[in-house]
Amino acid sequence: MNQEQADIISLKAVTYLLSDEKRISWLLGETGLDVTSLRQSPDNPEILAGILDFLLSHENILVDFAQNCDVDPSIIYKIRPLYPGFVGEY
C-alpha cells in the first residue's frame, strides 16, 4: 500500500461520510471539524487522519463504508499509520 492508494481510499471515505447528513453531523460534532475543513481535506493529511480515526471509532460506519465502496474494512487499519498523529496499534 502506497501513499497515493491510501489517499484515494481516504478521499472515498470523505465522500462517503459527506453523502449522509446524519454522518456529517456526527463527524463534525465528534471531531470538531467544520465544512470548510472538509473541503480542504484532499490537501490536508491531518484531516484525512481524523476521517480515518472517525471510521475506526465506529465499526458500524466502517463496515457500511467498506460495503458501499467495495473495500476490505481492514484496509483502513493498514493505511492509518501513513497519516500524521498515529500512536500505536489498533
C-alpha positions in Angstrom: 0.0 0.0 0.0 1.5 3.3 -1.0 0.5 6.9 -0.1 -1.4 7.5 -3.3 -3.6 4.4 -2.8 -4.1 5.5 0.8 -5.1 8.9 -0.3 -7.7 7.5 -2.8 -9.3 5.4 -0.1 -9.3 8.3 2.4 -11.0 10.5 -0.1 -13.6 7.8 -0.8 -14.2 7.9 3.0 -14.7 11.7 2.9 -17.1 11.3 0.0 -19.0 8.5 1.8 -19.3 10.5 5.0 -20.5 13.6 3.2 -23.2 11.6 1.4 -25.4 11.4 4.5 -26.4 14.4 6.6 -26.6 12.3 9.8 -23.0 11.1 9.3 -21.8 14.6 8.6 -23.3 15.9 11.8 -21.9 13.1 13.8 -18.4 13.6 12.2 -18.4 17.3 12.7 -19.7 17.1 16.3 -17.2 14.4 17.3 -14.1 15.7 15.5 -14.6 19.4 15.8 -14.1 19.8 12.1 -16.2 22.1 10.0 -17.4 22.1 6.5 -14.6 24.4 5.3 -12.0 22.0 6.8 -13.7 19.1 5.0 -13.4 20.9 1.7 -9.7 21.2 2.3 -9.3 17.6 3.2 -7.7 16.5 -0.1 -4.7 18.7 0.7 -4.6 18.1 4.5 -3.3 14.8 5.8 -4.3 15.8 9.3 -7.9 16.0 8.3 -7.7 12.7 6.4 -6.2 11.2 9.6 -9.2 12.5 11.5 -11.6 11.0 9.0 -9.9 7.6 9.3 -9.9 7.8 13.1 -13.6 8.5 13.0 -14.3 5.4 10.8 -12.1 3.3 13.1 -14.0 4.5 16.1 -17.4 3.5 14.7 -17.4 -0.1 13.5 -20.9 0.1 12.0 -20.0 3.1 9.9 -16.7 1.5 8.9 -18.4 -1.7 7.7 -21.0 0.3 5.8 -18.3 2.4 4.2 -16.4 -0.7 3.2 -19.5 -2.3 1.7 -20.5 0.8 -0.2 -17.0 1.4 -1.6 -16.1 -2.2 -2.2 -13.1 -2.2 0.0 -11.9 -4.5 2.8 -12.6 -2.8 6.2 -9.2 -3.8 7.4 -7.6 -1.6 4.8 -8.4 1.4 7.0 -6.3 -0.1 9.8 -3.5 -0.6 7.3 -3.5 2.9 5.9 -4.0 4.9 9.1 -0.3 4.8 10.1 0.5 6.6 6.8 -1.1 9.8 8.2 0.0 12.1 11.0 -0.9 11.5 14.6 -0.8 7.7 14.6 0.2 6.5 18.0 0.4 2.7 18.5 -1.7 0.0 17.1 -5.4 -0.6 16.5 
